[in-house]
Amino acid sequence: MKVLVVGGGGREHAICWKLAQSPRVTELYCAPGNGGIAQVATCVPVKATDVDGMVAWARENAMDFVMVAPDDPLALGMVDALEAAGIPAFGPRANAAIIEASKAFSKELMKKYHIPTAQYETFTDLDKALSYIQAQGAPIVVKADGLALGKGVVVASTVEEAETAVREMMEDKKFGESGSTVVIEECMVGPEVTVLAFCDGEHLVPMLSSQDHKRAYDGNQGPNTGGMGAFCPSPKYTPEIADRCMRDIFLPTVAALKAEGRPFKGVIYFGLMLTKDGPRVVEYNARFGDPETQPILSMLDTDLMDIFQACVDGTLDKIDIKWKPGAACCLVLASGGYPVSSKSGYPISGLAEAEALGVTVFHAGTKAEDGKVLTAGGRVLGVTATAPSLEEAIGKAYAAAKPISFQDMHFRTDIGKV
């Protein structure tokens, strides 16, 4: 099969790396790809959000299957457009991807179908939003309704912080039109766990649970990022909690989307808070998470192409998805200044030395130029290790990060330990 993966980050590198292991995949392409993806797939210079360009390229080059990984093209209807062109595609159609593209929609869905989540209100009027914050007090959570590169959520510890967040979103247009509507909700307390799940519109198969670290600095300090590291499985996600999530959250979500005429095919990301009253949904995403995908796919023991095909064909219940024993950890190496601002174009050294230690280094923000690998983004690399225990996987990832170097590189020293 000739397969195209849409996207160009660490998540897409992990997906391409796993698909390259499938005997069914004879030719692998990635658009736009990056410096690391180029080692396992042919990179194509088409922007991930260029729906018409991507469909035209896939058609002209006779792709048998397209995997759409990022949130933006899913929300823009890239899967719909590929299907209309007769090309099988993995990922939800736009009317199902709305569970991520609109937080207001997903909260209303959960309310209607009694899926446990935080109490909330939705606002399009700035003064009303500010009045609500005054009445509720802090801590409180402010979310931009639309897509904001994983940065449109502020957990405000004071009323002033919440008011600033609302003003930046609604008045200053920090996230463009994504912040024209805001969702303000109660601040839930408890460990946060992510469960990604394959879905074929009717059936759902959860992957290994995971935890990621969103704050930029040690001790969960600093601004929110796209994720500074992740590990799987989560020790906090017990079999009892897993059963409860399947019964009260996962299956009801799939059934709700189907009942609304929005059958979901692809990967649903369940962001969960394990509160004292049981698991509740923090957020949905309509795709693989980043960096959770890197450790999770490192543990997958089943052909990923077979799973993608089953999701598209509606036969997910016929496939036995297996996982390797042990645990995995992904440590993100970021550019100086990330997530606020960062400079690119610096040479990266030590990649071969790191991989010689038995890890996989997934490239997130890199480019290949004149035989060198250069930085090309905020999150640059994801050093990913597997081992019999979580503690060993964490130690292995940190040991493998030591030989790697680029200007102003920074990373957290407490991934998997807080």
Residue pairs with C-beta under 8 A, 6 or more apart in sequence:
1 24
1 25
1 26
1 27
1 64
1 65
1 305
2 26
2 27
2 29
2 61
2 62
2 63
2 64
2 65
3 19
3 25
3 27
3 28
3 29
3 63
3 64
3 65
3 66
3 67
3 305
4 29
4 30
4 31
4 44
4 54
4 57
4 58
4 61
4 63
4 65
4 66
4 67
5 12
5 15
5 16
5 19
5 28
5 29
5 30
5 31
5 41
5 66
5 67
5 69
6 12
6 30
6 31
6 48
6 54
6 66
6 67
6 68
6 69
6 70
6 73
6 78
7 15
7 30
7 31
7 48
7 68
7 69
7 70
8 30
8 31
8 32
8 33
8 34
8 37
8 48
9 34
9 70
9 290
9 364
9 365
9 377
9 379
10 290
10 291
10 293
10 294
10 330
10 332
10 362
10 363
10 364
10 379
10 381
10 382
11 69
11 70
11 288
11 289
11 290
11 291
11 293
11 294
12 30
12 33
12 34
12 37
12 69
12 70
13 34
13 36
13 37
13 40
13 294
13 362
13 363
13 364
13 382
14 293
14 294
14 297
14 298
14 362
14 382
14 384
15 67
15 69
15 288
15 293
15 297
15 304
16 28
16 30
16 33
16 37
16 40
16 41
17 40
17 297
17 360
17 362
18 297
18 300
18 304
19 25
19 28
19 67
19 304
19 305
20 28
20 40
20 41
21 303
21 304
22 303
22 304
22 305
22 306
23 303
24 303
24 305
24 306
25 305
27 42
28 40
28 41
28 42
29 41
29 42
29 43
29 44
29 61
29 63
30 37
30 41
30 42
30 43
30 44
31 43
31 44
31 45
31 46
31 47
31 48
31 54
31 57
32 43
32 44
32 45
32 46
32 47
32 48
33 41
33 43
33 44
34 43
34 363
34 364
34 365
34 366
34 367
34 376
35 363
35 366
35 367
35 368
35 373
35 374
35 376
36 361
36 362
36 363
36 366
36 373
36 381
37 43
37 363
38 368
44 57
46 53
46 54
46 57
47 53
48 54
48 70
48 72
48 73
49 72
49 73
49 76
51 73
51 76
51 77
51 78
51 81
52 81
54 66
54 73
54 78
54 81
54 82
55 78
55 81
55 82
55 85
55 87
58 66
58 82
58 85
58 87
59 85
59 87
63 87
64 87
64 88
65 87
65 88
65 89
65 90
65 305
65 308
65 309
65 312
66 82
66 87
66 88
66 89
66 90
67 89
67 90
67 91
67 308
68 74
68 78
68 79
68 82
68 89
68 90
68 91
68 287
69 91
69 287
69 288
70 287
71 97
71 100
71 101
71 147
71 285
71 286
71 287
72 147
74 91
74 92
74 94
74 97
74 100
74 101
74 266
74 286
74 287
75 94
75 97
75 98
75 100
75 101
75 147
75 286
76 94
77 93
77 94
78 89
78 91
79 89
79 90
79 91
79 92
79 93
79 94
79 97
79 266
80 93
80 94
82 88
82 89
83 89
83 93
88 312
89 312
90 265
90 266
90 308
90 311
90 312
91 97
91 265
91 266
91 267
91 286
91 287
92 264
92 265
92 266
92 286
93 262
93 265
94 101
95 261
95 262
96 257
96 262
96 263
96 264
96 265
96 266
96 286
97 286
97 287
98 105
98 106
98 262
98 286
99 105
99 106
99 109
99 253
99 257
99 264
99 268
99 284
99 285
99 286
100 106
100 147
100 269
100 283
100 284
100 285
100 286
100 287
101 146
101 147
101 286
102 145
102 146
102 181
103 143
103 144
103 145
103 146
103 183
103 283
104 122
104 145
104 181
104 183
106 283
106 284
107 117
107 120
107 122
107 183
107 185
108 122
109 115
109 253
109 256
109 257
109 260
110 116
110 117
110 281
111 117
112 256
113 252
113 253
113 255
113 256
113 259
114 252
115 248
115 249
115 252
115 253
115 256
115 281
116 248
116 249
116 278
116 279
116 280
116 281
117 280
117 281
117 282
118 141
118 185
118 186
118 187
118 188
118 273
118 280
118 282
119 185
119 186
120 183
120 184
120 185
120 186
121 132
121 183
121 184
121 185
122 145
122 181
122 182
122 183
122 184
123 129
123 132
123 166
123 170
123 181
123 182
123 183
123 184
124 180
124 181
126 166
126 167
126 170
126 171
129 166
129 170
129 182
129 184
130 163
130 166
132 184
133 140
133 142
133 159
133 162
133 163
133 166
133 184
134 159
136 184
136 186
137 159
138 156
138 157
138 158
138 159
138 161
138 162
138 187
139 155
139 156
139 157
139 187
140 156
140 159
140 162
140 184
140 185
140 186
140 187
141 153
141 154
141 155
141 156
141 184
141 185
141 186
141 187
142 153
142 154
142 156
142 162
142 165
142 166
142 169
142 182
142 183
142 184
143 152
143 153
143 154
143 182
143 183
143 184
143 185
143 283
144 152
144 153
144 169
144 174
144 175
144 178
144 179
144 181
144 182
145 178
145 179
145 180
145 181
145 182
145 183
146 152
146 175
146 176
146 177
146 178
146 179
146 180
146 181
147 178
148 175
148 178
148 179
149 226
150 214
150 224
150 225
150 226
150 227
151 175
151 223
151 224
151 225
151 226
151 339
152 169
152 175
152 178
152 179
153 224
153 283
154 161
154 162
154 165
154 224
155 187
156 162
156 165
162 184
166 182
166 184
168 174
168 179
169 175
169 178
169 179
169 182
170 179
170 180
170 182
173 179
173 180
188 273
188 275
188 280
188 282
189 273
189 275
189 276
190 273
190 274
190 275
190 276
191 211
191 234
191 236
191 273
191 274
192 211
192 271
192 272
192 273
192 274
192 282
193 209
193 210
193 211
193 234
193 236
193 237
193 272
193 274
193 279
194 209
194 210
194 211
194 212
194 230
194 234
194 269
194 270
194 271
194 272
194 289
194 292
195 206
195 207
195 209
195 210
195 237
195 245
195 250
195 269
195 270
195 272
196 206
196 207
196 210
196 267
196 268
196 269
196 270
196 288
196 289
196 292
196 293
196 296
197 204
197 205
197 206
197 207
197 250
197 267
197 268
197 270
198 204
198 205
198 207
198 266
198 267
198 307
198 310
198 311
198 316
198 321
199 205
199 254
199 264
199 265
199 266
199 267
199 268
199 311
199 316
200 265
200 310
200 311
200 312
200 313
200 314
200 315
200 316
200 317
201 254
201 258
201 263
201 264
201 265
201 314
202 254
202 258
202 263
202 314
203 254
203 314
203 316
203 317
204 250
204 251
204 254
204 268
204 316
205 316
205 319
205 321
206 242
206 245
206 246
206 250
207 296
207 300
207 321
207 323
208 232
208 233
208 296
208 299
208 323
209 232
209 233
209 234
209 237
209 242
210 230
210 231
210 232
210 233
210 234
210 289
210 292
210 295
210 296
211 230
211 231
211 232
211 234
211 236
211 416
212 227
212 228
212 229
212 230
212 289
212 291
212 292
213 220
213 227
213 228
213 229
213 230
213 412
213 414
213 415
213 418
214 220
214 224
214 225
214 227
214 228
215 221
215 222
215 223
215 224
215 225
215 228
216 222
216 223
216 224
216 225
216 228
216 334
216 338
216 339
216 412
217 412
218 412
218 413
218 414
218 418
219 414
219 418
220 418
223 339
223 340
224 339
225 334
225 338
225 339
225 378
225 379
226 290
226 291
226 339
226 378
226 379
227 289
227 290
227 291
227 292
227 332
227 379
228 332
228 334
228 379
228 411
228 412
228 415
229 291
229 329
229 330
229 331
229 332
229 382
229 411
229 412
229 415
229 416
230 289
230 291
230 292
230 294
230 295
230 329
230 330
230 415
231 295
231 327
231 328
231 329
231 330
231 390
231 393
231 394
231 415
231 416
232 292
232 295
232 296
232 299
232 327
232 328
233 327
235 390
236 274
237 274
241 274
241 279
244 278
244 279
245 270
245 272
245 279
248 278
248 279
249 270
249 272
249 279
249 281
250 268
250 270
253 268
253 270
253 284
254 264
254 268
257 263
257 264
258 264
264 286
265 311
265 312
265 314
266 286
266 287
266 311
267 286
267 287
267 288
268 284
268 285
268 286
269 283
269 284
269 285
269 286
269 287
269 288
269 289
269 292
270 281
270 284
271 281
271 282
271 283
271 284
271 285
272 279
272 280
272 281
272 282
273 279
273 280
273 281
273 282
290 364
291 330
291 332
291 364
291 379
291 382
292 330
294 328
294 330
294 360
294 362
294 382
294 384
295 328
295 329
295 330
295 384
295 386
295 393
296 328
297 304
298 328
298 360
298 384
298 386
299 323
299 324
299 326
299 327
299 328
299 386
300 321
300 322
300 323
300 324
301 322
301 323
301 324
302 319
302 320
302 321
302 322
306 319
307 316
307 319
307 321
310 316
310 318
310 319
324 386
325 388
326 386
326 387
326 388
326 389
326 393
327 386
327 387
327 388
327 389
327 390
327 392
327 393
328 384
328 385
328 386
328 387
328 393
329 384
329 385
329 390
329 393
329 394
329 396
329 397
329 415
329 416
330 362
330 382
330 383
330 384
330 397
330 415
331 382
331 383
331 384
331 397
331 398
331 401
331 411
331 412
331 415
332 364
332 379
332 380
332 381
332 382
332 411
332 412
333 379
333 380
333 381
333 382
333 383
333 401
333 404
333 406
333 409
333 410
333 411
334 342
334 378
334 379
334 380
334 409
334 410
334 411
335 342
335 343
335 344
335 346
335 365
335 375
335 377
335 378
335 379
335 380
335 406
335 408
335 409
335 410
336 342
336 343
336 407
336 408
336 409
336 410
337 343
337 408
338 378
338 379
338 410
339 378
342 377
342 378
342 408
343 408
344 365
344 374
344 375
344 376
344 377
345 374
345 375
345 376
346 374
346 375
346 406
346 407
346 408
347 372
347 373
347 374
347 406
348 366
348 372
348 373
348 374
348 375
348 380
348 381
348 404
348 405
348 406
349 403
349 404
349 405
349 406
350 403
350 404
350 405
351 361
351 373
351 381
351 404
353 403
353 404
354 361
354 383
354 400
354 401
354 402
354 403
354 404
355 361
355 400
357 396
357 399
357 400
357 403
358 385
358 396
358 400
359 383
359 384
359 385
359 396
359 397
359 400
360 384
360 385
361 381
361 382
361 383
361 384
361 400
361 404
362 381
362 382
362 384
363 373
363 380
363 381
363 382
364 377
364 379
364 380
364 381
364 382
365 375
365 376
365 377
365 378
365 379
365 380
366 373
366 374
366 375
366 376
366 377
366 380
366 381
367 373
367 374
367 376
368 374
375 406
375 407
380 406
380 409
381 404
383 397
383 400
383 401
383 404
384 397
385 393
385 394
385 396
385 397
385 400
386 393
386 396
387 393
387 395
387 396
390 416
393 416
394 415
394 416
394 417
397 415
398 413
401 411
